[in-house]
């Protein structure tokens, strides 16, 4: 998963400096005398909005991402744009079914990129995959959002896997084509960045995520 444009720090700095230069230049241009107040009001509004979004909302509240792969299909399609709630887990712990964005652990990706998967196991849960289904604490799960029945068995040499304390078990909805916990292990809780809560682009795909 990669970030949307203007998420790069240098892009943000360049945008703010550009707005400040316009703010300084407009009062000096006699040709714009009659429109000076309106232009300055617009520039000031945009500058405040940019600072609000990138200094407060993006780091601590909401961040936009786009989806580069099919590991969460059919729930998330390639090139979907999503919004991620970054403060919700200050007030509650992740729950089964949450779609979370997280910093991948080193054994999942050496560059520790941002991943997105669905939480299926909490600390203490007993998990297994066989007969095409996910089994949670001995009960087969009804998961209408997955792409296909699972073709693999997990764990390979035991009947069940117990999720350790402080860890989460996360897997993609496109179960057979997802680089997730069934391959690289559990996710440390502190790696979680936030909960994906809606698709905002393209227009035909706008919806809340469940």
Secondary structure as the mmCIF struct_conf table of DSSP 4:
data_model
#
loop_
_struct_conf.conf_type_id
_struct_conf.id
_struct_conf.beg_label_comp_id
_struct_conf.beg_label_asym_id
_struct_conf.beg_label_seq_id
_struct_conf.end_label_comp_id
_struct_conf.end_label_asym_id
_struct_conf.end_label_seq_id
STRN STRN1 UNK A 2 UNK A 3
HELX_LH_PP_P HELX_LH_PP_P1 UNK A 4 UNK A 4
TURN_TY1_P TURN_TY1_P1 UNK A 5 UNK A 6
BEND BEND1 UNK A 8 UNK A 8
HELX_RH_AL_P HELX_RH_AL_P1 UNK A 9 UNK A 26
TURN_TY1_P TURN_TY1_P2 UNK A 27 UNK A 28
HELX_RH_3T_P HELX_RH_3T_P1 UNK A 30 UNK A 35
HELX_RH_AL_P HELX_RH_AL_P2 UNK A 36 UNK A 52
HELX_RH_PI_P HELX_RH_PI_P1 UNK A 53 UNK A 57
HELX_RH_AL_P HELX_RH_AL_P3 UNK A 58 UNK A 60
TURN_TY1_P TURN_TY1_P3 UNK A 61 UNK A 61
STRN STRN2 UNK A 62 UNK A 66
BEND BEND2 UNK A 69 UNK A 70
TURN_TY1_P TURN_TY1_P4 UNK A 71 UNK A 75
BEND BEND3 UNK A 76 UNK A 76
TURN_TY1_P TURN_TY1_P5 UNK A 78 UNK A 79
STRN STRN3 UNK A 81 UNK A 85
BEND BEND4 UNK A 86 UNK A 87
HELX_RH_3T_P HELX_RH_3T_P2 UNK A 88 UNK A 90
TURN_TY1_P TURN_TY1_P6 UNK A 91 UNK A 91
BEND BEND5 UNK A 92 UNK A 92
TURN_TY1_P TURN_TY1_P7 UNK A 96 UNK A 97
STRN STRN4 UNK A 99 UNK A 103
HELX_LH_PP_P HELX_LH_PP_P2 UNK A 104 UNK A 105
TURN_TY1_P TURN_TY1_P8 UNK A 106 UNK A 108
TURN_TY1_P TURN_TY1_P9 UNK A 110 UNK A 111
STRN STRN5 UNK A 114 UNK A 121
TURN_TY1_P TURN_TY1_P10 UNK A 123 UNK A 124
STRN STRN6 UNK A 126 UNK A 130
TURN_TY1_P TURN_TY1_P11 UNK A 131 UNK A 132
STRN STRN7 UNK A 133 UNK A 136
TURN_TY1_P TURN_TY1_P12 UNK A 137 UNK A 138
STRN STRN8 UNK A 139 UNK A 140
TURN_TY1_P TURN_TY1_P13 UNK A 144 UNK A 145
BEND BEND6 UNK A 146 UNK A 148
BEND BEND7 UNK A 152 UNK A 152
STRN STRN9 UNK A 154 UNK A 154
BEND BEND8 UNK A 155 UNK A 159
STRN STRN10 UNK A 161 UNK A 162
HELX_LH_PP_P HELX_LH_PP_P3 UNK A 163 UNK A 164
TURN_TY1_P TURN_TY1_P14 UNK A 165 UNK A 166
STRN STRN11 UNK A 167 UNK A 171
BEND BEND9 UNK A 173 UNK A 174
HELX_RH_3T_P HELX_RH_3T_P3 UNK A 175 UNK A 177
BEND BEND10 UNK A 180 UNK A 180
HELX_RH_AL_P HELX_RH_AL_P4 UNK A 181 UNK A 184
STRN STRN12 UNK A 187 UNK A 188
HELX_RH_3T_P HELX_RH_3T_P4 UNK A 189 UNK A 191
STRN STRN13 UNK A 192 UNK A 201
BEND BEND11 UNK A 202 UNK A 202
HELX_RH_3T_P HELX_RH_3T_P5 UNK A 203 UNK A 205
STRN STRN14 UNK A 207 UNK A 208
#
